[in-house]
Amino acid sequence: MNPHHDHGLGHDLNTLGRQLAERRSALRWLTAGACAAVAPLSLMACGGGLDDEETGTVSDLYGGSCTTIPRETAGPYPADGTTASNQRLNALALSGIVRNDIRDSIGGASGTALGVPLTVTLSLVSTAAACASLEGYAVYLWHCTRDGGYSMYSGGHTGENYLRGVQVSDANGQVTFSTIFPGCYSGRWPHIHFEIYPSLTAALDSSAVGDHLTVSQLALPAAVCNQVYGAAAGYSASVNNFANISLASDNVFGNDSAAVQLASVSGSVSGGFAASLEVGVAA
């Protein structure tokens, strides 16, 4: 086949886009390798390329790019008003659910989730509008405790609702949560769940349960997980669980482009960690 055969402008643009995406991908991994040499706990978490059937990537041919976060299962413990684990629980109906610090229970419950401090910042960008920041969107975020349980569902945690909260994105498209580093339970890579709604009103509307724009998960880097699980109190069960899982074998991240779900994390066990992730939304 003649590589110079004219297939039209669309073909040429797609070819150029693929070439640029490949170059960006190579640079991204080279950068990650260089960063690992000076800061082993820092990993990149953004994507590039043209339209992709699975991840919906949009690119600026002059350098800017963002990738739609893969849509994932909400899992068996969402407490978002949908039926899961044979129960219909709704943390979004709790008074005080809109909050930055999600370590304490609310609405009459008084427990506190213990663990290594973790600040999570998600930056919402539009893959339909040149990666513009998305202001005014609501994010419902939840994850497991340091021993791998989920509030409202798991034994020992059913009377609590900690590690669940909602924030609204600011002018930079960012939401930030103060929480703890989640444990690793059997069969899953350490992760954090989140749902994105077009507005706070939509998130808290009990008559429109499940009406979110997307649901996904954030993955935590291996180096940080090993550091936390090997040194911090309360995470002993995570050591063996984490040793028996990988991103590739995980039934969620192993099926998608885990690179765009892998957070950049810095910090220490003694001082706490900060995780950040760019989240592309087709909005």
Secondary structure, 3 states (H helix, E strand, C coil): CCCCCCCCHHHHHHHHHHHHHHHHHHHHHHHHHHHHHHCCCCCCCCCCCCCCCCCCCEECCCCCEECECCCCCCCCCCCEEEEECCEEEEHHHCCCCECCECCECCCCCCCECCCCEEEEEEEEEECCCCCCECCCCEEEEECCCCCCCCCCCCCCCCCCCCCEEEEECCCCCEEEEEEECCCCCCCCCCEEEEEEECCHHHHHCHHHCCCCCEEEEEECCHHHHHHHHHHCCCCHHHHHHHHCCCCCCCCCHHHCCHHHCECEEEEECCCEEEEEEEEEECC
